[in-house]
C-alpha cells in the first residue's frame, strides 16, 4: 500500500466529497472481470481486502483503488492471421481486398481470438486530501494517473484538478545542483541531464558524485537537470522529475519503524495505520515542494 510513485494534482476550486453518496457513486463502477469479448475492464475495489466500502477514509484523506484487467492479444498474432485471410480472399476473387473490408476482417479476428487471450491485472492507488486540496496517484505514467482521475470524475460528477506544477522546473532543479539546495533536501548520486538544443542529447549519471567537475561540465555546456535523486528530511528518498512527478519513492526506517508494532495479520488496522502515516509524510513533502518552487504564487491556479 505504500506508494512508490507520486503524480500530484491540485484542485482549482474548493472541493469536498458528498460522503453520504460517495459509496453509492463508486458502486456505479465496481471492478468486473472482462467478458469474453472485452479487451479491457476497470473499476473500483476496496483498498482494504474483504471490506465493503470502495474507499477508505483516515482523517480528511480518502484512499481509492482502481483495478484494471487488460487482455493480452499481440498485434503480431492478429496481423499474421489477417495477412493469411486477406491472401485467401484475394486469390479467390482475383482482386485486392478493400481497406474497409480488411479493417472489418481484422476486428472479426480480434473478437474471435479475445476469449483465448491471457489477462494482465493491475491496481492503481490514489488518495484525495481534502485539507490540502490535492490528489496523489501512485502511477509512473500520465496515462495510468489520468485513468484514475477519469474514473473518479465519472463516478462523482466533477473533479476539477490540474497538474501540481503547470510549468517545467528544470531550471530550479539545475540551480539546486550548482547553487544551494533548500533546507531539508539533499542531493543524492543520480541525475539525468538533457540538452536545451532541439537535437541535443541526454546524459544519465548513477552512483556518481554530482558535485564532480566532469558532471558540472555538462551543465556548463547547456544541459539541464530533468531528473534528480534527492532525500527529504532523512525520511524519504526519490527521483524527482522536472514536472515534479516522483518515482522510486522509498521511506526510511525513521518512518517505517513507527508502525512496526502493528501485527501484519490485522490487515485492516495495518493498512489504516500505514495510510495515515505515509499520507502524512507525503503531504508534508508536497507542501514543502509547493513552498520551495513557489507554486502557490508563480504557478497559481
N, C-alpha and C positions, 0 to 999 in steps of 0.2 A: 504493500500500500504506500510505502514511501516513494514520493515522486522522484524520478530520475531526470526529467526534463521540465522546463518551465516555458510555456507560451503564455504571456500575460496580456490581458486586455483590461481596459478601464471603461467604466460606464460614462456615457455622455450626458446623462441626466440621472437624478436621484432614483435609485432602484430598490425595490424590496419585493420578496415573494408574497403571494397570497397563500399563506401556509395552510389555510383550511382547504384550498383547492389543489395544492401542489401535487399530492399523491394521485388524485384523480386525473390531473393533467398528464402526468408521466405515464399513467396506465393506458393512455391513448396510444403509446408507442412502446410496449414491452418487447423485449427481445423474443423473437420466434425463429427457430431454425429455418433455413432455406427450404422451400418446397422443391419438388423435382425439377421445376422449370425456372427457379430463381437463380440468378448468378450472384446475388448479394442480399444480405439481410442485416439490419442493425436495429437495436432498440435497447432500452434501459434494463439493467439488472440491479439488484440490491448491492450496495457497497459492502454490506455485511452478509456473509453467506447464510442462507436459510431465513433471513429476516424478510418481513413482508414489505416494508417500505422501500421504495425505489430511490430513496435518498437517505442521507444520514446528516443530522444536524448536531453541531457542537458549538455552543455559544452562538455567534452570529455567522458561522461558516457552514455552508451546505456542500456536502460531498455527493458526487454523482459518478456512475459507472456506465459507460456505453459499450455494449458488446457488439461485435461485428463478425459476421461469417461471410467469407468470400470463396466462391467455387474456383478451383484452380484448373483452368482449361487452357493449356498452352496454345498460342496462336499458330505455332508450327503444326500442331495436330489438325486443327481446323483447316488451315491452308493446304495441307497435304491432301486431305480428302476432297477439298474444293477443287484443286487442280485436277484430280483424278475424275471427278464427276463432270467438270466442265469439258474435259477432253473427250469423255464418252458421249456427251450431248453433241459436241461439235462434230465428232466423227459420224454420228448418226444422222445429223441434219445437214452436214456439209457446209455449214456457215458459222461465223463467230457467234458466240453466245452474248447477248446484250448485257451491258453493265448492270442494269437494274435486275435482270434475271440472275446474274451472278450474286448480287447482293442478297436477293431473296433466298437463293440456294445456300449461301453462307449462313444466314440466320436459321434456316431449317436444319443445317448440320449442327450448329451450335446448340439449338434446343434439343436435338436428338442425343447429343453427347453429354449434356449437363447432368443427367441422372447418374452418370458413371464418373463424374469429376470428383476429385478429392476436395475437402473443405479446409480452409485456413481460418482459425478463430483468433480474435484479439480483443482486448478490453482496454479502453482509454478512460482514465480517471480525470476528474476535474473538480475544482471547488470554487464556489462563489462566496466571496467575503462581503457581507452587507456593510459591516462597519468601515471597511477600507474601500468599498465600491470597486472591486476588481474581480476578474475571472482568471483563474490559473488552470491551465490544461497541461497534463503530463503527456506531451506529444513532442516528437522530434521534427515533425514536418507541419507546414501550414495546412496541408490538406486534412490531416488527421485532427488537428485542432479545430478547423472550420467545420468538420463533420459533427463534432460535439456541439459547437455553438449553434449550428443549423438545426440539429435535432432538438436541442433545448428550446430554441426560438419557436420551432414548430409546435411544441407542446404547450408552452406558456403564453404564446402570442406575441411577445416582444422581448428583445434582448439587445438594448441599444449600447453596443460596445465598439470601441476602436482599439487598434494595437496600442500597447503601453507606450511605446515611443513611435511617433509618426515620422520621425526623421532618422537617418542613419547616424550612428555615433562613432564612426571610425576615427574621426579627428580627436575626440576626447580620449578614446582608448589609446591612441598613439601618444597623446600627451602624458598619459599615465606612465608610459614606458620611458619617455625621455625627460619628463619633469617629475613632479611629486605625485605620489599615489595618495588618494584620500584616506583619512584616518579610518582604521578598521579593516582596510583592504590590504592584501599583499599579493604581489605578482609572483606566480609560480614559474615553472620552467617549460612552458609550452605556448606557442603562438602561431598564428597564420597571418602572413602579410600579402597584400595584393597591391599591384601597381595601379596608380591613378590613370595611367595611359590606357586607351581603349584596347590595345592589343598587348597590354603588359602581362607579366607572369605572376605566379603565385609561389611564395616561399613558405614552407612549413618547418617549424622548429619544435623538436621534442627532446626532453632531457637536456636542455640547453640553457646556459646562463644568459638570460635576455639582456643583461647589462653589458655583455661582451661587445667589444667594438665591432667584431665581424657581424653581429646581429644589427647593431645600430647603423652600420653602413647601409643596410637595406632601407632603413628609414630615410637616411640622408640622400639615398638615390631616388626617393619619391614613392616608396612603398608605404602603405598604411596598415595599421593593425585591424584585421577583420574578425579575428577570434583570439581570445586571451584566457589563459588559465589563471584563476585567482582563488584566493581564500578570503573568507569574511569572518572577522572576529573569532577566528580559530574554531568556528562552529560548523562551517561547511566549505567545501571546495567545488569548483565547477569550471566549465568553459563558457565564457560569455561572448556572444557574437555582437556584431555592430548594430543589429536591430534589438538588442538587449534580450534576445531569447537565450535560454540556458540549456546546456546539455551536460551529461555526465555529472549530474548533481550528486554529491556524497556528503552526508553529515558525519561529523567527527564523533569520537567517543564522548566528548563533553555533552553532546545532545543525546546520543543513543543510549548512554548508560542511565538516563533519567527514568526509563521505563523497563529496566531490566528486571525489576521485582515483580512484574505482572506475568502471570503464568500464560504461556502460549496456548495452552489448552482452552483458556477462556477467550475464545476468538473475538466475540463481540466487544468485550471490555478492552482487549488488546488493540483492536482496530480503532476504537473510540479514543483511547489514550494516545496512540500513535498519531492519529489525525489531529488531535488538539495540539500535540507537541510540534509536529512538523509544519502544520499550517501557521502556527505562531512564529516559528523561525523563518519560514518563507515570507510571511508578511513583513517581518522586521527587515529582512534583506531587501524586499521590493521597495519598502518605504525609504530605505537608505539610498537605493538606486535612484528613486524619484528625486531625492534631495541633491545628490552629487551630480546628476545630469540635468538638474534644473528643469525637470519635465513639467512640473506644475505651472511654471512660468513660461519658459521658452517653447514648450510643446503643449500648451494649454488646450483644453477641449473647447 
